């Protein structure tokens, strides 16, 4: 009975929150920026889960809005939208702030927390394999379904817990990644090794993410164009869990493979989409990610000039 | 308490590093020349596959506007970053410029552009070499502006 009441109240309270108070104003803000600011050409790879060694250009701000739709065997399917604000602090350091939410069909819509990530390039030159160190602080709830990473024995049944219950369980986690990435003849190959630690005395959880992509055309055409092959990137990602420090194995873990395509327009807007497929019975059967990003060149300098 | 200290520490570190990084921008020309001088002979002597090709110049100009104009100005005469028509840049070999584009100059704020395909980097080099040296007296002064100090 309590469970039913709490589900209803969560539904009533949560329904309007992210959609009306957060997502819509955010979309208005993004649209305003699109109209008001000149875009900058990005070079980051359009992966949803994996990271390459290409960081945000210093002083540029990239505003990204993404969402994931996932099927759920025991429970309602879900859509989890999130926003990212990615800023190039220096040429070797990118910082990023996330705001997460989710809607579970037949349940409710809830705000699920924030994350703050930092990526550092320790080496000053390009090499065959380029390492990047990643550290992220997560302040989320167990209702988070963005699936930005899959670690430990994460599986689809975690997402079956009703929002009213899962959203009461707050987690503070530190996530670390060793990102290794290479560029070869227009291809990017990225390998991420993930270690995540819940600060509440849980064991370390491990995971991986792999990514490969390539533009459809390597050389640019002489004239500006939106629909030419050089603006399209195709690739694929694979990611999954590797167990915990006390049980480092594939047993009970979930894994996914996800082709992706991105359209990088000269205006600075990138649209991307990626259908994902679960590889075992622990995985969600189908995931669909999509998103839009817009890069504002020289944002930091413009901001500093306001205060001079 | 310990949980609160971690983000607080990271935040302080962020601001400290951001402040120090802005200090280095647009300055310390000698550091950049040292970077170009470190280009290995193999890279320095590389031939530009698009040298002098009109289509490559146009494509390079288009790419320059997308990726470089924010710091170096629409006409490459420098904005927040250095003048790319300066003798220092124009006298560099195509291979040196391609090497600098690929590796950037992280210590001085220029990002590496290895994320765009090699063909496109050569197209940018072709465009830059087509510009010829600037007539501006400022950019002709030794050390007045140098490649790679883009913000």
Interface residues (C-beta under 8 A of the other chain):
Chain A: X40 X41 X43 X44 X45 X52 X54 X55 X57 X58 X59 X60 X88 X89 X90 X91 X92 X93 X95 X116 X118 X121 X124 X125 X126 X135 X137 X172 X174 X183 X185 X186 X188 X199 X215 X218 X219 X220 X221 X222 X223 X224 X266 X297 X298 X300 X301 X304
Chain B: X2 X3 X6 X7 X10 X14 X17 X18 X21 X22 X54 X55 X56 X58 X59 X60 X62 X63 X66 X67 X70 X71 X80 X102 X103 X104 X105 X106 X107 X108 X109 X110 X111 X112 X113 X114 X115 X116 X117 X118 X119 X120 X123 X151
